[in-house]
Amino acid sequence: MTVQLVAPGSDEDLELGSLRLREELIALAVDDVRPATGGEVPPGSRGPSVAEIGTLLVSLGPSVQVLQSLVQGITSWLRRDRSVSAVKVSIDGDVLELSAATSEQQTALVDAWLARHGSAVR
């Protein structure tokens, strides 16, 4: 599963935001949370891509409860951390974008997404 931050600011905002979110997610019952890396940086490039900078790879067991806890943790973190405008959670290409939607809108989106992935957590 990937967790990608969307920030209107700089690469530094993405990097710092992903470090803060990583600390939050590690406290949950997930197996692992690590920054995404694309391998070696090609010669002549300035560094990793923006997508890599703001992306975390999350490993968790096949439990819908752990997935729910992860999504709730990200939603709670988003309300506290205003440097990030949204977080995209993706399983097998199916993306759930968590943002400043109303609580009711967010709940409906999360419930539908969780229903699609309740038995296929990776």
N, C-alpha and C positions, 0 to 999 in steps of 0.2 A: 504494500500500500504506500502511496506517496501523499505527502502533505506539503503543499506549495503555498508560500505566503505571497500576497499581492500588496505591495506598498507603493504609495505615490512618490516616495522620496528616492534616496540614493541606494546604491548597492550596499552601502554600509548599514542603512536602515534595515534592509532585507537580512543581512548577515546577523546583525544584533537581534532582530526580531526572531529569527530562526533559533538562535542560541537560547533566548528566553523561553520560547515555546518548547524547545527540546527539554529543558529543565522541568517544565510542567508535565510533559508527557512521560518522562522517565518515572515520575512519581506514581503513575497509573500502573495497572497490571499488564503492561505490554512487555513483550519479550526483548525488544531492542528499538532504539531510536538513534539514527545516525544521519549525518549530512550526506546528501547525494553527491557523488563525484562522477565525473565523466571520464575518468582515467587521466592519462597524461594530457597536458595542455599543448595544443599544436604549436610548432615553432612560429614565432612572429605574433602570436596572440598575446593579449594583455593579461589573461587569467581565465578563470572559469566563467561560463555563461551566467547570465542573470538567473536563468531557470535553475541552475545548479546551486547558486548562492542561496536562494530562498526556498530550497526544497529539502525535506527530510524524508528518509525512508523508514517506515515503521513496520515492525514485525510483531504480530500478535497471534495468539491461538485462535482456534475455530469457535469462538464464543460471541454470540450476539451481544451479550452483556458487556464484554470488554470493548466491543466496537461502539456500543452506546456510550460507555464511559469515556472513550476517546473523543467522540464527537461532542459530548457535553463538556469535556475538559477544554477542547478547542474553543467552543462557543463562549464559555465563561472567560477564558483568557482573552478572546477578542474584545469582550466588553471592557476589560481592564487596560488593554494595550492599544492605545490609539495611533501608534506609529504604523500599524498594519490595517489596510482597508478591508481585506478579505483573506480567507484561507480556503484553498481548494483541496479537498480530500478525494483521492482517486483509487478505485479498485478496478483492475482490468479495463481501464479506459472509461469507466462510468464515474463522472465527476460530480461531486457535491460541493457547491460553493457556499461557504458560510460567510455572511457579511452583516451589514447593519439593518437587515430586514427586521420587520416587527417580530415579536416573540411568536405570535400565532403563525405567521408565514414561515418562519424558520422551523417551527415544530412540524408543520405539514411537510416541508421539504425533507427534513431529517427522517421522519417516519417512513415516507415513501422510499427513500434511499436505503434505509436500514432493512426494510422489507425485502428489497431486491438482493441484499447481500448477507442476510442473517445466517445462511448456511454455507456461504462461500468465502469466509474470511481467510485471508492469507497473511 
